[in-house]
Amino acid sequence: MFWILAIVAAVSALMLFRIDNWSRDFTTNVATTSESTDLKPLRLAITTDEAAERLKQRTADLSHWVWVDQTQSAEGVVVVNLVRQTMLFRFKDDVQVSISPAIDAAPGVVLNAVSRSRVGQGDLGQNPRNIKELFAAMR
């Protein structure tokens, strides 16, 4: 019994150390990229098709990520749906990435992402970490 309590206490302590924003992470279960937040959209100097292919390859290399589907609009915006499963409790987060052609003078694409937990009121910071992990893999 002692070992079970010790393991639960250790896991709880580790989870608390991973919280980045105490005012957000207990009450919000969605994270979205925006120019006005810490989660900025990702700009890449490649085409939308190249970005979608890179995203598919990189998520295949990442553990706990599953490619769901991909659609493309007439305007050339590619929308990719992914699922990321948390390691410890196996919660699933739905992640949607939009790959849009850049509209300013710089060539390339802009990636925006939304990560949403399927369960719970707070995500303990997992949704922002999902986007950061994904964008780090794309760089």
Residue pairs with C-beta under 8 A, 6 or more apart in sequence:
11 88
15 88
15 124
18 124
18 125
18 129
19 25
19 124
19 125
20 125
20 128
21 125
21 128
24 125
25 122
25 123
25 124
25 125
26 121
26 122
26 124
27 121
27 122
28 122
28 123
28 127
29 116
29 117
29 120
29 121
29 122
29 123
29 127
30 114
30 115
30 116
30 117
30 123
30 127
31 39
31 114
31 115
31 116
31 123
31 127
31 128
31 130
31 131
32 39
32 112
32 113
32 114
32 115
33 39
33 40
33 41
33 42
33 111
33 112
33 113
33 114
33 131
34 40
34 41
35 41
38 128
39 113
39 128
39 131
39 132
41 110
41 111
41 112
42 110
42 111
42 135
42 138
42 139
43 102
43 106
43 108
43 109
43 110
43 111
44 51
44 108
44 109
44 111
44 138
45 106
45 107
45 108
46 54
46 108
46 109
47 108
47 109
48 72
48 76
48 77
48 78
48 99
48 100
48 101
48 109
49 78
51 78
51 99
51 109
51 111
51 138
52 70
52 78
52 80
52 99
54 138
55 80
55 97
55 99
55 111
55 134
55 138
56 67
56 70
56 80
58 134
58 137
58 138
59 65
59 66
59 67
59 82
59 134
59 137
60 67
61 137
62 133
62 134
62 137
64 84
64 85
64 86
64 87
65 82
65 83
65 84
65 134
66 82
66 83
66 84
66 85
67 80
67 82
68 81
68 82
68 83
69 80
69 81
70 78
70 79
70 80
70 81
71 78
71 79
72 78
72 79
73 79
76 100
76 101
77 98
77 99
77 100
77 101
78 98
78 99
79 96
79 97
79 98
79 99
80 96
80 97
80 98
80 99
81 94
81 95
81 96
82 94
82 95
82 96
82 97
82 134
83 92
83 93
83 94
83 95
84 92
84 93
84 95
84 115
84 130
85 91
85 92
85 93
86 92
86 93
86 126
91 117
91 118
91 119
91 120
91 126
92 118
93 115
93 116
93 117
93 118
93 123
93 126
93 127
93 130
94 115
94 116
94 118
95 113
95 114
95 115
95 116
95 130
95 131
95 134
96 113
96 114
97 111
97 112
97 113
97 134
98 111
98 112
98 113
99 109
99 110
99 111
100 109
100 110
100 111
100 112
101 108
101 109
101 110
102 108
102 109
102 110
111 135
111 138
113 131
113 134
113 135
115 126
115 127
115 128
115 130
115 131
116 127
117 123
117 126
117 127
